[in-house]
């Protein structure tokens, strides 16, 4: 059972931002670092097709999709980890990537897990935002 004022975090209610502060909120608790990690590899056929595309130049769509999917998975895992820690926000979120071997990439999403409370009611009126 939660004490009055505690926030039950879930991935659906997580605020993720690249900034340190979230306007209209008060940091109740800083829990600490949180991350989500994935390692992906292209198939041999995908690598050959990308190599051939690289010879003529241009965007390599299969690699773009792979990286987008990898970032999304890393972000989702970070949010799940933050929720498990009891956070309802992640601030200072960043991505990092590293090549592993010849055909693998590690993608990590990381930030600071926090418990926040709203100090001003959220506005649905876009004309009031700066």
Backbone as a chain_set.jsonl record, in Angstrom:
{"seq": "XXXXXXXXXXXXXXXXXXXXXXXXXXXXXXXXXXXXXXXXXXXXXXXXXXXXXXXXXXXXXXXXXXXXXXXXXXXXXXXXXXXXXXXXXXXXXXXXXXXXXXXXXXXXXXXXXXXXXXXXXXXXXXXXXX", "coords": {"N": [[0.844, -1.175, 0.0], [0.506, 2.233, -0.754], [1.806, 5.214, 0.664], [0.115, 8.301, 1.428], [0.304, 10.691, -1.143], [2.408, 9.463, -2.477], [3.552, 8.327, -5.651], [2.364, 6.113, -8.007], [4.252, 4.677, -10.3], [4.234, 4.059, -13.805], [5.105, 2.741, -17.028], [3.434, 4.039, -18.869], [2.885, 6.524, -17.801], [5.23, 7.874, -17.583], [7.417, 10.623, -17.685], [9.759, 11.727, -19.957], [12.632, 13.495, -20.541], [15.12, 15.583, -22.087], [16.107, 17.631, -20.695], [17.23, 19.156, -17.58], [15.416, 20.109, -15.725], [11.846, 20.131, -15.277], [9.402, 22.175, -16.291], [6.841, 23.453, -14.148], [6.855, 21.454, -12.294], [7.893, 19.749, -9.272], [10.758, 18.353, -7.931], [10.632, 15.571, -6.059], [12.106, 13.42, -5.259], [15.303, 12.229, -6.093], [16.229, 9.427, -7.67], [18.289, 8.095, -9.04], [20.758, 6.95, -11.449], [19.582, 5.552, -14.523], [19.093, 3.148, -17.078], [18.637, 1.82, -20.412], [19.282, -0.822, -22.594], [20.348, -2.179, -25.717], [21.544, -4.538, -28.087], [22.222, -4.855, -31.411], [22.265, -6.516, -34.62], [22.877, -6.642, -38.115], [21.712, -8.819, -40.695], [23.628, -11.1, -42.745], [22.879, -10.85, -45.436], [21.634, -8.325, -45.325], [23.839, -6.748, -44.655], [25.409, -7.023, -46.963], [23.735, -5.883, -48.913], [23.638, -3.278, -47.883], [26.324, -2.574, -48.126], [26.611, -2.554, -50.926], [24.809, -0.496, -51.542], [26.156, 1.54, -50.289], [28.305, 1.902, -51.986], [27.295, 3.32, -54.136], [26.275, 5.51, -52.928], [24.116, 7.566, -50.853], [21.235, 7.337, -48.645], [21.005, 4.612, -46.425], [18.473, 2.747, -46.08], [17.745, 0.389, -44.655], [19.541, 0.329, -42.541], [18.902, 2.713, -41.275], [16.301, 2.131, -40.345], [16.938, -0.001, -38.636], [18.494, 1.339, -36.688], [16.619, 3.21, -35.716], [14.682, 1.466, -34.631], [16.283, 0.238, -32.695], [16.946, 2.381, -30.98], [14.38, 3.03, -30.037], [13.757, 0.65, -28.66], [15.765, 0.647, -26.669], [15.066, 3.001, -25.314], [12.471, 2.317, -24.424], [13.147, 0.214, -22.678], [14.651, 1.616, -20.783], [12.661, 3.268, -19.682], [10.972, 1.299, -18.569], [12.736, 0.28, -16.621], [13.092, 2.564, -15.025], [10.467, 2.93, -14.069], [10.238, 0.579, -12.563], [11.974, 1.199, -10.532], [10.518, 3.029, -9.173], [10.248, 5.57, -10.147], [8.731, 8.437, -11.755], [9.56, 10.009, -13.726], [12.171, 10.713, -16.088], [15.024, 12.508, -16.324], [17.456, 14.504, -18.131], [17.962, 12.744, -20.252], [19.776, 10.747, -22.521], [21.221, 9.359, -25.529], [23.542, 6.813, -26.445], [25.943, 5.193, -28.477], [27.756, 2.33, -29.617], [30.032, 0.593, -31.647], [30.256, -2.876, -31.959], [32.353, -5.358, -32.635], [32.301, -6.374, -36.104], [29.741, -6.158, -37.117], [27.833, -5.443, -35.241], [25.891, -3.305, -33.141], [25.736, -1.426, -30.194], [23.237, 0.155, -28.414], [22.393, 2.559, -26.073], [20.142, 4.038, -23.841], [20.024, 6.55, -21.459], [19.644, 8.182, -18.261], [18.507, 10.293, -15.54], [16.667, 8.985, -12.981], [13.702, 10.047, -11.465], [11.334, 11.151, -8.96], [8.597, 13.094, -9.376], [6.347, 15.857, -8.739], [3.444, 17.553, -9.857], [3.319, 21.086, -9.906], [1.885, 23.039, -11.02], [-1.207, 23.036, -12.751], [-1.491, 21.003, -15.689], [-1.68, 22.366, -18.983], [-3.919, 22.189, -21.664], [-4.157, 23.926, -23.66], [-2.673, 25.085, -26.461], [-2.018, 27.726, -26.981], [-1.116, 28.888, -24.697], [1.426, 28.048, -24.226], [4.999, 28.566, -24.286]], "CA": [[0.0, 0.0, 0.0], [1.308, 3.438, -0.849], [1.476, 6.314, 1.561], [-0.509, 9.44, 0.762], [1.248, 11.542, -1.859], [3.329, 8.693, -3.308], [3.101, 8.205, -7.029], [2.553, 4.781, -8.586], [4.791, 4.899, -11.641], [4.081, 3.046, -14.834], [5.686, 3.24, -18.269], [2.493, 4.887, -19.591], [2.835, 7.849, -17.204], [6.603, 8.349, -17.427], [7.872, 11.797, -18.424], [11.16, 11.592, -20.338], [13.086, 14.758, -21.113], [16.571, 15.767, -22.179], [16.464, 18.755, -19.832], [17.406, 18.819, -16.168], [14.207, 20.491, -14.996], [10.578, 20.058, -15.992], [8.586, 23.293, -15.819], [5.572, 23.114, -13.524], [6.989, 20.282, -11.423], [8.807, 19.786, -8.145], [11.45, 17.077, -7.745], [10.413, 15.057, -4.709], [13.191, 12.482, -4.948], [16.171, 11.787, -7.184], [16.516, 8.019, -7.384], [19.634, 7.809, -9.534], [20.903, 6.646, -12.869], [18.759, 4.492, -15.091], [19.451, 2.959, -18.485], [18.079, 0.731, -21.205], [20.356, -1.236, -23.492], [20.1, -3.217, -26.708], [22.619, -4.809, -29.043], [21.6, -5.324, -32.652], [23.135, -6.893, -35.73], [22.246, -6.844, -39.413], [21.977, -10.13, -41.279], [24.65, -11.082, -43.791], [22.249, -10.285, -46.63], [21.451, -6.898, -45.079], [25.154, -6.102, -44.725], [25.828, -6.99, -48.37], [22.905, -4.875, -49.577], [24.082, -1.968, -47.4], [27.632, -2.329, -48.731], [26.379, -2.178, -52.322], [24.195, 0.831, -51.528], [27.219, 2.45, -49.882], [29.164, 2.167, -53.135], [26.703, 4.334, -55.016], [25.929, 6.667, -52.109], [22.729, 7.731, -50.45], [20.807, 6.806, -47.363], [20.828, 3.161, -46.357], [17.209, 2.65, -45.362], [17.684, -0.732, -43.715], [20.296, 0.72, -41.351], [18.115, 3.741, -40.594], [15.239, 1.432, -39.61], [17.571, -0.752, -37.556], [18.869, 2.268, -35.618], [15.391, 3.736, -35.11], [14.119, 0.4, -33.794], [17.187, 0.034, -31.563], [16.765, 3.498, -30.043], [13.072, 2.871, -29.413], [13.833, -0.445, -27.699], [16.585, 1.107, -25.543], [14.25, 3.973, -24.582], [11.411, 1.562, -23.738], [13.757, -0.519, -21.561], [15.005, 2.602, -19.768], [11.41, 3.661, -19.033], [10.556, 0.174, -17.731], [13.631, 0.228, -15.461], [12.777, 3.708, -14.161], [9.196, 2.617, -13.4], [10.511, -0.453, -11.561], [12.671, 1.869, -9.432], [9.569, 3.902, -8.51], [10.304, 6.914, -10.732], [7.694, 8.809, -12.71], [10.201, 10.867, -14.716], [13.597, 10.564, -16.358], [15.562, 13.761, -16.83], [18.809, 14.456, -18.714], [18.031, 11.53, -21.06], [20.706, 10.768, -23.647], [21.532, 8.107, -26.218], [24.938, 6.576, -26.794], [26.066, 3.973, -29.288], [29.098, 1.796, -29.781], [30.161, -0.549, -32.551], [30.801, -4.07, -31.327], [32.709, -6.253, -33.726], [32.133, -5.834, -37.444], [28.361, -5.995, -37.568], [26.908, -5.25, -34.125], [25.858, -1.989, -32.521], [25.113, -1.303, -28.884], [22.548, 1.43, -28.218], [21.968, 2.72, -24.693], [19.432, 5.251, -23.44], [20.275, 6.696, -20.033], [19.248, 9.446, -17.664], [18.346, 10.324, -14.092], [15.313, 8.613, -12.55], [13.215, 10.954, -10.43], [9.921, 11.23, -8.617], [8.198, 14.5, -9.456], [4.952, 16.213, -8.516], [3.03, 18.752, -10.571], [3.081, 22.256, -9.062], [0.855, 23.795, -11.729], [-1.995, 22.109, -13.568], [-1.098, 20.996, -17.105], [-2.581, 23.101, -19.863], [-4.139, 21.587, -22.972], [-4.312, 25.021, -24.606], [-1.35, 25.367, -27.022], [-1.749, 29.166, -27.07], [-0.515, 29.329, -23.453], [2.802, 27.578, -24.117], [6.004, 29.488, -24.826]], "C": [[0.889, 1.239, 0.0], [0.84, 4.478, 0.144], [0.854, 7.446, 0.756], [0.557, 10.3, 0.102], [2.25, 10.782, -2.702], [2.714, 8.457, -4.671], [3.38, 6.8, -7.528], [2.995, 4.958, -10.033], [4.463, 3.735, -12.555], [4.687, 3.61, -16.105], [4.756, 4.184, -19.033], [2.475, 6.31, -19.053], [4.217, 8.478, -17.035], [6.841, 9.589, -18.286], [9.358, 11.592, -18.693], [11.558, 12.882, -21.033], [14.607, 14.817, -21.151], [17.045, 16.922, -21.305], [16.613, 18.297, -18.39], [16.131, 19.063, -15.362], [12.984, 20.39, -15.895], [9.705, 21.185, -15.457], [7.251, 22.814, -15.234], [5.633, 21.889, -12.632], [7.977, 20.561, -10.303], [9.444, 18.407, -8.021], [11.308, 16.68, -6.28], [11.58, 14.169, -4.287], [13.988, 12.208, -6.217], [16.615, 10.376, -6.839], [17.915, 7.646, -7.843], [19.628, 7.455, -11.001], [20.04, 5.471, -13.287], [19.154, 4.358, -16.556], [18.661, 1.827, -19.099], [19.083, 0.431, -22.3], [19.853, -2.262, -24.491], [21.334, -3.36, -27.585], [21.97, -5.439, -30.259], [22.656, -5.651, -33.695], [22.303, -7.015, -36.994], [22.593, -8.254, -39.887], [23.067, -9.993, -42.341], [24.09, -10.473, -45.073], [22.049, -8.785, -46.51], [22.758, -6.133, -45.166], [25.646, -5.994, -46.167], [25.043, -5.926, -49.128], [23.333, -3.469, -49.157], [25.433, -1.602, -47.992], [27.465, -1.866, -50.177], [25.757, -0.788, -52.421], [25.243, 1.885, -51.174], [28.156, 2.801, -51.024], [28.613, 3.271, -54.029], [26.268, 5.575, -54.243], [24.451, 6.716, -51.786], [22.446, 7.096, -49.108], [20.584, 5.309, -47.451], [19.638, 2.895, -45.445], [17.147, 1.531, -44.346], [18.445, -0.416, -42.432], [19.56, 1.808, -40.566], [17.028, 3.078, -39.758], [15.815, 0.657, -38.428], [17.92, 0.173, -36.392], [17.651, 2.887, -34.942], [14.764, 2.707, -34.179], [14.973, 0.178, -32.538], [17.033, 1.138, -30.527], [15.433, 3.38, -29.317], [13.112, 1.78, -28.355], [14.65, -0.037, -26.472], [15.796, 2.087, -24.68], [13.144, 3.268, -23.795], [11.969, 0.812, -22.526], [14.159, 0.428, -20.434], [13.764, 3.014, -18.979], [10.911, 2.544, -18.115], [11.419, 0.08, -16.47], [13.343, 1.369, -14.49], [11.477, 3.461, -13.39], [9.407, 1.578, -12.303], [11.228, 0.125, -10.344], [11.737, 2.801, -8.651], [9.558, 5.32, -9.038], [9.07, 7.168, -11.588], [8.235, 9.796, -13.751], [11.658, 10.468, -14.883], [14.056, 11.877, -16.971], [16.972, 13.529, -17.364], [19.015, 13.18, -19.55], [18.956, 11.744, -22.252], [20.759, 9.391, -24.282], [23.034, 8.03, -26.417], [24.975, 5.305, -27.618], [27.532, 3.614, -29.456], [29.049, 0.663, -30.786], [30.815, -1.696, -31.794], [31.101, -5.069, -32.436], [32.472, -5.58, -35.062], [30.686, -5.521, -37.792], [27.353, -5.76, -36.445], [27.026, -3.828, -33.591], [25.156, -2.084, -31.173], [24.497, 0.089, -28.817], [22.097, 1.468, -26.767], [21.254, 4.065, -24.549], [19.642, 5.362, -21.934], [19.861, 8.077, -19.552], [19.157, 9.316, -16.159], [16.887, 10.045, -13.742], [14.915, 9.49, -11.376], [11.741, 10.725, -10.137], [9.596, 12.722, -8.6], [6.731, 14.65, -9.103], [4.655, 17.463, -9.322], [2.812, 19.885, -9.571], [2.063, 23.181, -9.705], [0.079, 22.82, -12.584], [-1.543, 22.156, -15.024], [-2.139, 21.712, -17.945], [-2.687, 22.37, -21.189], [-4.257, 22.647, -24.046], [-2.945, 25.399, -25.168], [-1.033, 26.856, -27.089], [-1.097, 29.691, -25.781], [0.923, 28.884, -23.301], [3.739, 28.576, -24.76], [6.749, 28.879, -25.963]], "O": [[1.912, 1.275, 0.685], [-0.35, 4.608, 0.429], [1.048, 7.534, -0.457], [1.587, 10.603, 0.706], [2.893, 11.377, -3.566], [1.493, 8.397, -4.813], [4.522, 6.342, -7.477], [2.198, 5.345, -10.889], [4.42, 2.58, -12.131], [4.779, 4.828, -16.255], [5.233, 5.045, -19.772], [2.085, 7.227, -19.777], [4.341, 9.522, -16.395], [6.506, 9.604, -19.471], [10.128, 11.316, -17.773], [10.913, 13.313, -21.989], [15.288, 14.18, -20.347], [18.247, 17.164, -21.188], [16.185, 17.203, -18.021], [15.813, 18.316, -14.437], [13.075, 20.544, -17.113], [9.308, 21.157, -14.292], [6.621, 21.895, -15.757], [4.6, 21.34, -12.252], [8.787, 21.485, -10.379], [8.737, 17.399, -8.007], [11.801, 17.364, -5.383], [11.989, 14.161, -3.125], [13.417, 11.983, -7.283], [17.295, 10.157, -5.836], [18.647, 6.963, -7.127], [18.632, 7.634, -11.702], [19.802, 4.535, -12.523], [19.508, 5.346, -17.2], [18.093, 0.987, -18.401], [19.67, 1.349, -22.872], [19.032, -3.115, -24.156], [22.075, -2.4, -27.791], [21.254, -6.435, -30.15], [23.776, -5.141, -33.662], [21.151, -7.445, -36.945], [23.631, -8.807, -39.525], [23.381, -8.886, -42.778], [24.757, -9.667, -45.721], [22.265, -8.048, -47.472], [22.801, -5.015, -45.68], [26.235, -4.983, -46.548], [25.619, -5.156, -49.896], [23.384, -2.564, -49.991], [25.666, -0.441, -48.327], [28.1, -0.901, -50.603], [26.134, 0.004, -53.285], [25.214, 2.995, -51.704], [28.743, 3.883, -51.032], [29.367, 4.056, -54.604], [25.928, 6.59, -54.851], [23.643, 5.997, -52.374], [23.289, 6.419, -48.519], [20.04, 4.805, -48.434], [19.765, 2.826, -44.223], [16.558, 1.699, -43.279], [18.041, -0.845, -41.351], [19.592, 1.82, -39.335], [16.85, 3.421, -38.589], [15.238, 0.663, -37.341], [17.672, -0.167, -35.235], [17.649, 3.072, -33.725], [14.361, 3.038, -33.065], [14.439, -0.044, -31.451], [16.993, 0.863, -29.327], [15.365, 3.606, -28.109], [12.565, 1.955, -27.267], [14.26, -0.346, -25.346], [15.85, 2.015, -23.452], [12.91, 3.589, -22.63], [11.337, 0.778, -21.47], [14.026, 0.085, -19.26], [13.806, 3.1, -17.752], [10.472, 2.817, -16.998], [10.904, -0.17, -15.38], [13.348, 1.17, -13.275], [11.397, 3.75, -12.196], [8.818, 1.687, -11.227], [11.101, -0.407, -9.242], [12.11, 3.308, -7.594], [8.924, 6.193, -8.445], [8.442, 6.233, -12.084], [7.479, 10.347, -14.551], [12.295, 9.958, -13.961], [13.544, 12.306, -18.005], [17.598, 12.505, -17.092], [20.105, 12.607, -19.556], [18.92, 12.786, -22.906], [20.395, 8.389, -23.666], [23.712, 9.05, -26.541], [24.117, 4.435, -27.463], [28.415, 4.472, -29.44], [28.117, -0.141, -30.773], [31.8, -1.507, -31.081], [30.187, -5.564, -33.096], [32.445, -4.352, -35.146], [30.428, -4.702, -38.674], [26.147, -5.865, -36.668], [28.102, -3.231, -33.588], [24.121, -2.736, -31.036], [25.155, 1.083, -29.126], [21.485, 0.517, -26.281], [21.706, 5.086, -25.066], [19.461, 4.384, -21.209], [19.744, 9.017, -20.339], [19.662, 8.359, -15.571], [15.987, 10.777, -14.154], [15.674, 9.661, -10.422], [11.002, 10.179, -10.956], [10.238, 13.505, -7.9], [5.966, 13.688, -9.162], [5.512, 18.337, -9.459], [2.202, 19.686, -8.521], [1.449, 24.007, -9.03], [0.656, 21.86, -13.096], [-1.244, 23.232, -15.542], [-3.334, 21.667, -17.65], [-1.677, 21.977, -21.772], [-4.438, 22.322, -25.22], [-2.128, 25.972, -24.448], [0.134, 27.215, -27.242], [-0.583, 30.809, -25.764], [1.593, 29.29, -22.351], [3.353, 29.332, -25.651], [7.632, 29.518, -26.535]]}, "num_chains": 1, "name": "protein.A"}
